[in-house]
C-alpha cells in the first residue's frame, strides 16, 4: 500500500474523491477532462465527482438508446460526434432519467429535483464546449428544465423532539437488536441528535468535526462548510453537556490509527460515516414520528432553522447560521412561515367596533328597512 501522509478529514475526503474522479475521467470523452480542469479552482471535489457520474450516465444513455452511438467507444467520442447531438437527444435523456437500470442492473428512479440537477450538470458541460469552440451551439438550453413543485418543510415539533431524544437515551421503542446497540451508543447518539437540533449543522460537517475543533470555554466549535470555508458555530449548554457526557465515554476508547482526532466514532472505532449517521437519525425518527416519512439529518437541520426563525424572525441570521451563501435560499424554505406570521398579525389586530357591529347582524341601520 502506498505511503499516505496524515491529513485532516476534509483533505482525506478530497484525496479519495480526486482519485475516483480520475478513474471516471478515463471512461469519458477527453473534453470532459478539459472541462474539469477549467472548474478545478471554482468547485469542490464533491461537485466535480457528481458531474462525472452524471456525464457517465449521459454517455451510457447515448450508447444504449441512440443507434448512432451504439458502437462508439465513449473515451474516443470527439467534437464531430458531440456536434451531431440535437435537442431531441437531450429530451430523450431527460425522459430516460425518470427510470433506468444502472450498470449493476439496479432500478434507479429520479424525481423532478434529481432530473433537474443532472440536466444542469449537462448544461454546464455543453456551455463549456460551446464557448471553447468544440460544438456549434449549446443545444441543452433548448430543453426546458422540469418544474419543481414546492414541498412543505418536514420538521419535528417539540414533543417529537423530546420523544426522539428519550428513545436515544433509553432505547425505548426500539427492537431488541437495536436496544442492544443502543446500550453501547446512547451517549454518542444523544450528542449527535442534539448537535443537529441545537446548531443546524449539516451531516457532512458533523462527521468531519475533530476533538481539537471543540472549545467548551466558549461553547463553540470550528466547522468546515460546503466549499471548504471554515467558520465558528456556537452551541447551547444542553448540547455542551451532552458532548461532555459522550467525551467521558469516548476517552475510554482507543481509536484505530488515523481516527484519533475524530469526535464521533463508530463501534468499529473509526470516524463515523454519513451513512451511519443517516441510519441513526432514521432509527430514532421512526419511534418519535412514525407518520413522518423521509426524516433525515437534513430535516433535523430544518427543525433548527424553523425554531430559530420563529424565535428571531431574522432571515439573515438563519441564513448565516445555516451556512447559506444566498439568503434567497433561506427565504424560499421559510417563506411559508413568513406568511403565517402575517396571518397571525391580522388575527391579533385589535380594532374598535363599528356601529353595525354594535347593533348586531339582524338590526337595520337608521332609516333603513
Wavefront OBJ file of the C-alpha trace (Angstrom):
o trace
v 0.000 0.000 0.000
v 1.497 3.400 -0.986
v 2.501 5.766 1.791
v -0.127 8.355 2.653
v 0.833 11.230 4.929
v -1.501 12.123 7.773
v -4.158 14.615 6.740
v -7.293 16.091 8.226
v -10.705 14.641 7.404
v -11.535 17.082 4.594
v -8.161 16.542 2.939
v -8.594 12.777 3.141
v -12.027 13.098 1.531
v -10.606 15.291 -1.233
v -7.829 12.790 -1.929
v -10.306 9.919 -2.263
v -12.676 11.932 -4.441
v -9.876 13.158 -6.674
v -8.685 9.604 -7.257
v -12.220 8.449 -8.055
v -12.683 11.405 -10.407
v -9.535 10.437 -12.298
v -10.851 6.898 -12.670
v -14.154 8.150 -14.063
v -12.432 10.523 -16.478
v -10.862 7.520 -18.196
v -14.376 6.383 -19.090
v -15.414 9.769 -20.523
v -14.543 11.748 -23.659
v -11.282 13.670 -23.367
v -13.082 17.040 -23.469
v -14.630 16.194 -20.089
v -11.156 16.202 -18.536
v -10.561 19.646 -20.058
v -13.830 20.823 -18.529
v -12.940 19.515 -15.076
v -9.584 21.300 -15.238
v -11.362 24.532 -16.127
v -13.545 24.410 -12.990
v -10.987 22.883 -10.599
v -10.391 26.170 -8.746
v -14.044 27.226 -8.503
v -15.745 23.985 -7.431
v -15.301 21.348 -4.742
v -14.120 17.817 -5.412
v -17.602 16.617 -4.415
v -19.218 18.795 -7.102
v -16.817 17.617 -9.801
v -17.315 13.993 -8.813
v -21.101 14.407 -9.020
v -20.667 15.926 -12.500
v -18.532 12.949 -13.559
v -21.196 10.452 -12.512
v -23.832 12.483 -14.364
v -21.723 12.555 -17.556
v -21.026 8.842 -17.394
v -24.768 8.274 -17.126
v -25.404 10.533 -20.139
v -22.892 8.762 -22.372
v -24.151 5.375 -21.174
v -27.617 6.513 -22.251
v -26.343 7.502 -25.691
v -24.674 4.128 -26.131
v -27.777 2.202 -25.027
v -30.554 4.255 -26.603
v -29.080 6.124 -29.587
v -28.247 3.930 -32.636
v -25.617 6.448 -33.802
v -23.598 5.772 -30.635
v -24.297 2.043 -30.247
v -20.806 1.019 -31.393
v -18.986 4.112 -30.152
v -16.140 3.895 -27.660
v -17.064 6.614 -25.219
v -13.487 7.800 -24.424
v -12.933 8.332 -28.174
v -16.019 10.491 -28.724
v -14.860 13.819 -30.159
v -16.169 17.158 -31.389
v -17.821 15.730 -34.511
v -19.955 13.262 -32.538
v -20.832 15.860 -29.888
v -21.794 18.355 -32.593
v -24.222 15.819 -34.091
v -26.349 15.778 -30.926
v -29.705 17.545 -31.044
v -32.244 18.836 -28.563
v -34.189 15.638 -29.192
v -31.267 13.628 -27.784
v -31.314 15.743 -24.627
v -35.094 15.369 -24.314
v -34.639 11.621 -24.639
v -32.079 11.714 -21.822
v -34.489 13.704 -19.672
v -37.171 11.060 -20.201
v -34.631 8.269 -19.574
v -33.702 9.770 -16.208
v -37.157 9.127 -14.771
v -36.415 5.385 -14.709
v -33.401 3.376 -15.840
v -31.168 0.475 -14.867
v -27.668 1.109 -13.555
v -24.569 -0.810 -14.610
v -25.208 -3.379 -11.873
v -28.847 -3.792 -13.053
v -30.354 -1.880 -10.127
v -33.519 0.076 -10.940
v -32.990 3.800 -10.468
v -35.719 6.449 -10.435
v -35.379 10.227 -10.337
v -37.988 12.812 -9.458
v -38.027 16.437 -10.593
v -35.147 17.615 -8.427
v -32.828 14.752 -9.415
v -33.640 15.176 -13.109
v -33.096 18.932 -12.950
v -29.728 18.555 -11.209
v -28.441 16.125 -13.842
v -29.667 18.328 -16.696
v -27.989 21.350 -15.103
v -24.741 19.345 -14.923
v -25.067 18.619 -18.637
v -25.786 22.273 -19.398
v -22.548 23.274 -17.675
v -20.535 20.864 -19.814
v -22.183 21.915 -23.069
v -21.794 25.598 -22.215
v -18.049 24.983 -21.833
v -17.932 23.036 -25.114
v -19.761 25.817 -26.949
v -17.655 28.652 -25.518
v -14.439 26.827 -26.401
v -15.443 26.039 -29.989
v -15.974 22.284 -29.635
v -19.641 22.441 -30.729
v -21.579 24.997 -32.818
v -24.366 25.564 -30.276
v -25.386 24.668 -26.736
v -28.417 22.570 -27.585
v -29.116 21.770 -23.910
v -30.600 25.267 -23.471
v -33.371 24.327 -25.934
v -34.708 21.755 -23.463
v -36.845 23.092 -20.604
v -35.916 22.025 -17.116
v -38.636 20.194 -15.141
v -40.871 22.359 -12.997
v -40.210 21.832 -9.322
v -43.189 21.514 -7.009
v -42.705 23.191 -3.670
v -42.866 20.753 -0.774
v -43.657 21.754 2.803
v -40.719 21.749 5.194
v -40.688 18.449 7.066
v -39.690 19.047 10.663
v -40.263 17.809 14.193
v -42.437 19.534 16.759
v -41.313 19.876 20.365
v -42.989 16.684 21.602
v -41.462 14.691 18.745
v -38.009 16.050 19.560
v -38.492 15.025 23.186
v -39.596 11.544 22.173
v -36.649 11.126 19.795
v -34.121 12.110 22.456
v -35.819 9.878 25.041
v -35.588 6.936 22.659
v -31.882 7.608 22.085
v -31.266 7.831 25.836
v -33.198 4.746 26.911
v -33.742 2.619 23.797
v -37.494 2.903 24.290
v -39.465 1.888 21.207
v -36.534 0.124 19.536
v -36.274 -3.525 18.582
v -34.343 -5.909 20.837
v -31.344 -5.816 18.485
v -31.442 -2.025 18.290
v -31.652 -1.801 22.085
v -28.524 -3.928 22.404
v -26.655 -1.482 20.166
v -28.202 1.495 21.904
v -26.737 0.427 25.240
v -23.299 0.946 23.677
v -24.024 4.139 21.738
v -26.671 6.055 23.719
v -24.431 8.946 24.826
v -22.974 9.322 21.355
v -26.380 9.200 19.684
v -27.911 11.785 22.017
v -24.958 14.120 21.417
v -25.326 13.733 17.634
v -29.069 14.411 17.685
v -28.613 17.472 19.889
v -25.879 18.782 17.595
v -28.352 18.762 14.705
v -31.226 20.204 16.734
v -29.082 22.750 18.575
v -26.793 24.052 15.821
v -28.358 23.206 12.428
v -25.135 21.571 11.280
v -25.011 19.542 8.059
v -24.332 15.810 8.307
v -21.204 16.193 6.140
v -19.957 18.845 8.563
v -20.783 16.822 11.663
v -18.811 13.723 10.673
v -15.765 15.908 9.959
v -15.577 17.501 13.427
v -12.418 16.727 15.384
v -11.794 16.723 19.118
v -9.453 19.649 18.582
v -12.301 21.660 17.000
v -14.322 21.858 20.250
v -13.984 24.850 22.616
v -16.076 24.270 25.751
v -14.943 27.539 27.320
v -16.901 29.442 24.655
v -19.421 26.694 23.787
v -18.130 26.774 20.233
v -16.646 24.547 17.572
v -14.916 25.010 14.250
v -16.601 23.520 11.200
v -15.628 23.214 7.544
v -18.569 24.359 5.420
v -19.503 23.380 1.897
v -16.860 24.775 -0.436
v -14.130 24.372 2.179
v -14.709 27.579 4.147
v -14.156 27.299 7.870
v -16.352 29.045 10.417
v -17.164 29.016 14.128
v -20.565 27.808 15.348
v -21.887 28.053 18.888
v -23.949 25.553 20.810
v -26.293 25.881 23.808
v -25.427 24.479 27.248
v -27.625 21.411 26.716
v -25.546 20.413 23.690
v -22.338 21.078 25.613
v -23.476 18.884 28.494
v -24.337 16.027 26.095
v -20.946 16.349 24.410
v -19.133 16.213 27.764
v -21.042 13.076 28.777
v -20.143 11.455 25.471
v -16.493 12.524 25.681
v -16.141 10.921 29.119
v -17.055 7.647 27.406
v -15.089 8.482 24.254
v -11.934 8.846 26.374
v -12.074 5.139 27.197
v -11.961 4.159 23.507
v -8.710 3.660 21.621
v -9.450 4.687 18.020
v -7.849 2.993 15.044
v -4.804 4.718 13.506
v -5.828 7.763 11.515
v -9.019 8.298 13.523
v -7.505 9.528 16.797
v -8.855 13.088 16.486
v -12.341 12.192 15.189
v -15.062 13.443 17.543
v -17.720 10.853 16.753
v -16.603 7.243 16.410
v -18.382 4.172 15.085
v -18.458 0.904 17.005
v -15.537 -0.111 14.786
v -13.519 2.728 16.402
v -13.359 4.676 13.134
v -14.713 8.123 12.311
v -18.450 7.681 11.918
v -19.718 7.871 8.322
v -22.512 9.963 6.857
v -24.486 6.823 6.055
v -24.244 5.628 9.669
v -25.495 8.994 10.947
v -28.377 8.980 8.447
v -29.400 5.496 9.599
v -29.095 6.573 13.226
v -31.443 9.535 12.713
v -33.930 7.441 10.760
v -33.999 4.807 13.526
v -34.963 7.237 16.275
v -37.245 9.282 13.998
v -39.356 6.192 13.324
v -40.021 5.972 17.066
v -40.714 9.690 17.543
v -42.698 10.427 14.382
v -43.689 7.227 12.536
v -46.067 9.095 10.201
v -43.364 11.491 9.028
v -41.500 9.549 6.390
v -38.138 10.582 4.950
v -36.889 12.120 8.209
v -33.163 12.654 7.863
v -30.349 14.750 9.356
v -31.351 17.486 6.915
v -34.876 17.508 8.404
v -33.386 17.983 11.867
v -31.448 20.891 10.370
v -34.762 22.251 9.057
v -36.231 21.865 12.544
v -33.413 24.000 13.945
v -33.860 26.603 11.195
v -37.615 26.730 11.779
v -37.240 27.190 15.529
v -34.567 29.862 15.103
v -36.671 31.801 12.609
v -39.783 31.581 14.797
v -37.812 32.873 17.784
v -35.987 35.700 15.999
v -37.856 36.492 12.783
v -34.406 37.306 11.347
v -33.984 35.545 7.995
v -30.414 36.854 7.635
v -29.388 35.347 10.972
v -30.911 31.993 9.966
v -29.087 32.091 6.617
v -25.771 32.882 8.327
v -26.045 30.145 10.950
v -27.194 27.527 8.423
v -24.332 28.481 6.096
v -26.488 29.510 3.132
v -24.430 31.619 0.728
v -27.607 33.200 -0.690
v -30.313 34.440 1.680
v -32.897 33.751 -1.032
v -32.261 30.031 -0.480
v -33.282 30.509 3.141
v -36.195 32.733 2.202
v -37.637 30.100 -0.146
v -37.541 27.500 2.615
v -39.122 29.652 5.281
v -41.459 31.837 3.208
v -44.465 29.817 4.384
v -43.703 30.779 7.979
v -43.476 34.437 6.962
v -46.978 34.182 5.523
v -48.227 32.530 8.728
v -46.745 35.377 10.777
v -48.688 37.831 8.614
v -51.895 35.868 9.158
v -51.300 35.838 12.908
v -50.775 39.593 12.838
v -54.117 40.031 11.075
v -55.892 37.792 13.596
v -54.352 39.578 16.572
v -55.046 43.109 15.403
v -57.343 44.907 17.893
v -59.826 47.261 16.246
v -62.690 49.354 17.661
v -66.159 48.026 16.918
v -68.163 49.758 14.190
v -71.714 50.910 14.598
v -73.001 47.971 12.568
v -71.167 45.516 14.841
v -72.624 47.135 17.983
v -76.165 46.819 16.607
v -75.770 43.168 15.703
v -76.239 41.375 12.390
v -80.073 41.413 12.420
v -80.629 45.094 13.161
v -81.218 47.631 10.373
v -79.330 50.898 10.064
v -81.215 54.095 10.924
v -83.734 54.962 8.197
v -83.456 51.552 6.526
v -85.910 48.669 6.438
l 1 2 3 4 5 6 7 8 9 10 11 12 13 14 15 16 17 18 19 20 21 22 23 24 25 26 27 28 29 30 31 32 33 34 35 36 37 38 39 40 41 42 43 44 45 46 47 48 49 50 51 52 53 54 55 56 57 58 59 60 61 62 63 64 65 66 67 68 69 70 71 72 73 74 75 76 77 78 79 80 81 82 83 84 85 86 87 88 89 90 91 92 93 94 95 96 97 98 99 100 101 102 103 104 105 106 107 108 109 110 111 112 113 114 115 116 117 118 119 120 121 122 123 124 125 126 127 128 129 130 131 132 133 134 135 136 137 138 139 140 141 142 143 144 145 146 147 148 149 150 151 152 153 154 155 156 157 158 159 160 161 162 163 164 165 166 167 168 169 170 171 172 173 174 175 176 177 178 179 180 181 182 183 184 185 186 187 188 189 190 191 192 193 194 195 196 197 198 199 200 201 202 203 204 205 206 207 208 209 210 211 212 213 214 215 216 217 218 219 220 221 222 223 224 225 226 227 228 229 230 231 232 233 234 235 236 237 238 239 240 241 242 243 244 245 246 247 248 249 250 251 252 253 254 255 256 257 258 259 260 261 262 263 264 265 266 267 268 269 270 271 272 273 274 275 276 277 278 279 280 281 282 283 284 285 286 287 288 289 290 291 292 293 294 295 296 297 298 299 300 301 302 303 304 305 306 307 308 309 310 311 312 313 314 315 316 317 318 319 320 321 322 323 324 325 326 327 328 329 330 331 332 333 334 335 336 337 338 339 340 341 342 343 344 345 346 347 348 349 350 351 352 353 354 355 356 357 358 359 360 361 362 363 364 365 366 367 368 369
